[in-house]
Amino acid sequence: MEQEKIKNLITLFEDFLQQNLLKAESFHPYYEKALNEMLLAGGKRFRPALVLAVAEAIDKKRVEAALYPALAIEMSHTYSLIHDDLPDMDNADFRRSHPTLHKTYGATAAILVGDALNTESFAAIARSPLAPEKIAKLARILAENAGANGMVLGQTLDCYFENQRLNLEQVEFIHRHKTGKLIAAALEMGAVAAGANDDLAQKLYDIGLRLGLLFQIRDDILDFQPNMEEQLGKPSNQDVNKNSFVTLLGEKEARERMRKTRIEIEARIASETPPSLAKNLTAIADHFF
């Protein structure tokens, strides 16, 4: 039942995305197409699913309003992938089983499209039918977790320390920021959009940070498997020179850490969230992991 609900929420988001594609009418030959290309290329929709799953569990009537922050966080995530794939960063050829933007249109266009998605994410929040104080709070959450002390900080550290071995605490710091903070923000934004109290929103944020680590450990393990391009939607074996959990711990220990992290998350969900929310979050974990 819950699994079907999660699938329906993802479908609802996909429909909303189609209705809210970015417009940029001009004489540029492909700018508008490029703006939406990686959004439409698919992906797991993990982060918007988290926003909507939280909102649905807290107040079903707020799900439609929560679509706007869900779109914002997907735009922010997609911009980060576009920039992450650039020649001066990971220099990747494929993302979401689709040629990366710089491969199709060049690095300049990819940079500018990423810039546009980043700023348009805040416009999506501003367009939501929520109260002004909630709109301001959602914008702050996204900025703090995607920006200078969030995802961008994690990405900066990850790039700078490539080919340099770090310790486990440092690797966790990187991925807590690079991956975890945007996932944590998704849970908190769903809570804010649905009118949850600050205590529950904070608990969800903290769970999200651990969920981000689980997500990253799993991604690191998959990256080291052969012939995983179709499941990953991007080339595998790309992290051999990076500080991943597998390069640091080895695959066996990374798998054990993933198992223990999931048990910890499930225990926190069960003890710290209402039953309806716990069901939705467990269904999310089952769907994506």
N, C-alpha and C positions, 0 to 999 in steps of 0.2 A: 504493500500500500504506500509506504513512505517513498520507496524507490520510484514508483509511478509519479508521485507528487514532485519529486526532484526533476524528473524528466519533463514534466509539464511546466515547471517553472523555467527551465532552460528554453523550452519551446516558446514560452511567453516572452522571454528576453529576446530570442532570435527575431520574433515578429516585431517587437518594439525597435530593435536595431534597424531592421529593414525600413521602418517608418521614419527613422530619424537619421538617415545617412547625411553626411555633410555635403553642403552645396557650396559651390564656388564658381559661378558662371563667369567666364572670361574668355579671352582668345588663346589661353594656354592650351596646347594640344592634349595634355593628359593629367594635369594637376588634380582635377576633381576625381578622376578615376583612381589616381594614386592615393588620394586622401582616404578612400574607403576600402582599398584593395586588401590590406592586411586585416582590417576589421571583418571583412566578409570571407576571409580565407578560412575561418573556422576557429579551431582551438578548443580547449576543454570547456571554456566558460566557467571555470572554477570560481573565480572571484565574484562575478555577478550572481552565480548560484548561491554563494554564501550570503550575499546581501539579501536576496529574495527569500531564502530559506529561513533566515532569522526573522524577517518582517512577517512572513506568513505565519510563523509559529506564535508571534507575539500579538499580532492583530491583522487578520486576513484582509480587512478593509484598507490597510495601508500598503498592500503589495503594489498597486498601480503607481502610487507615489514613489515607492522604493525603486521602481524601474529607472528613474533618473539618476540616482547615485550609483545604481548597478551599471548603467551605461558609462557614467563618469569613470568608474574604476576600471572598466574594460578598456576605455580609451587610454587611460594612463598606463595600464599594463602593456597595451599594444605599442604605444609610443616607445616604451622602454625596450621592447623587443626589437623594434626597427633600429634604434640607436645601438643596441647591444650587438647587432649583426653587422654593423658597419666595418669597412676595411681596417680602420684604426682601432677597432675593438676585437670582436671575434672573427670578423671577415667570413661570415657564414653565407653559404649559397642558397640554403632553403630554410624556411620557417613555416610551420603549420602546413607542411607538405606542399609549399608554394614557393616559387623563387622569391628571394628577399628583394626588397624594393630597390636597393642600390644595384642589384644585378640587372633589374629590368629598366630602371630609370636613371641610374647614376647616384653617386653618394650625395651630391648637392640636393637633389629632389628628396632623397630619403631623410636627410637631416631636417629639411623644411617641413615635410609631412609629419615627422615625429614632433617637431615644435608645435605644429598646428593641433595635433591630437592632444598634446599636453595642455595647451590653453583651452581647447574646446571642452575638455573634461570639466572644467570649472563652469563653463557656460551651461553644460547639461545640468549641473546641480542648481544653478541659478534659475533655470526654467522649470524646476519642479514645483508642484502645487503645495509645497510645504510652507509652514510658517517661517517668516524671515529669520528668526533666531535659530531655527533648525537648519536652514540653508547655510547660514554663517558657520554653524558648528560643523556641518558636513564638509564645507570647503576647508575649514581649518584642519580637520582630521586627514583629509586627502593630502593637503599641502605638507603637513608635518611628517606624514609617513612615506610619501613619494619623493620628498624634496631633499634639502641639503643634509638633514640629519636622519634620513630614512633610506629609501631605496637607492638614491644617488650616492650616498655615503658608502653603502655596501658595494655598489658597482665600482666606485672609485678604488676602494681597498682591493677588490677582487682583481682589477686590472693592474694596479701598481705592484702587487705582490705575486703576480704570475711568475712562475719559475723560481720562486723563493718559498721554502718550506716553512709553514707556520705551525703553531701548536693548536690543539683542539679548541681551547678557549677562544683563540683568535679566529679560527674557521667558523665557529658558532657565531661569533660577533658579526662576521661578514654576512653570513646567510640569514641571521636574524634581521639584519637591515635590508639586504638585497632582495630577499624573498619573503621573509616573515612579516615585515611591517605592513606591506600592502595587503597581505592575507588577513592580518589582524585588523587593519583598517576596514576591510570589507565586512567583517563581523560587527565591528563597532558602528559602522554606517548603517547597517541593517537595523541595529537596535535603535539608533537615533531616529531613523525614518519612521519606525513603528511606534515611537513614543515610550520606549523602555526607560527605566530609571538609570541613573548614573552608575549605581553599583553593579547592575547586571551588564551594562555596556562595558564597564572596566573588566569584569570577569571574562566576557567574551573576547575582549582585546587580548588579554593574557593567554587565553586558550589559543587564540589565533597565532600568537608568536610561536607556541609549541607546534601548532599545526603547520606553520611555515617550515620549521625544521624537518618535520616528517616529510613534507612535500619535497624538500631539497634533498634529503637523504635518498628518497626513492628515485628522484631524478638522476642523482649521481650514480646510483646502482644501475639504472637502465642505460645510462650513457656508456657504461663500460661493457655492456653486453653486445655481442656481434649481431648485425642485421636487425637493429632496432629502429631504423629510420622511419618506418611506417608508423609505429606506435608513438615515437617521439615527435614526429612531424618535422624533424630536422636531422642533420647528420649525427651519428653517434661517434663515440671515441674522440670527442672534442675537448675533454677536460683533463687530458693526461698531464698537461703542464700547469694546471690550476690547482688551487687548494680545495679539493673536494673531500667529502667524507670517505670516499673509497681510496683515494691516493694516500690519505692520512692513516686510515684505520685498516685498510684491506677490505675486500668484499664481505667476508664472513662476519667480521666484527661490525661492519656498517649495517648488515642485515639484522644483526642482533640489536643494534642500537635503534633501528627503525621499529622493530617489534616492541621493544620496551617503551619507546616514545609513544607509539599508538596506544598501548595499554594505559599509560599515564594520562593521555588526552581523553580516552574514553571514561576513565575514572573521574576526571575533573568535570567532564560534561554531565555525567550522571549525578554528581554531588552538588554542582554549582549552577545548574540551569533548570528551569521548569520542565516537567515531563514532555510537553508538546515540543519544546525547543530541543530537548535532548534527542527526541526521536528524529527530528529533521537533521540535526547535526550528525547523528550516527548514520543516517541514510546517505548524507553527503559523503562521509568517509567511505562507506561501502561502495558508493557509485564511482568515486574517483581513485580509490586505493585498492 
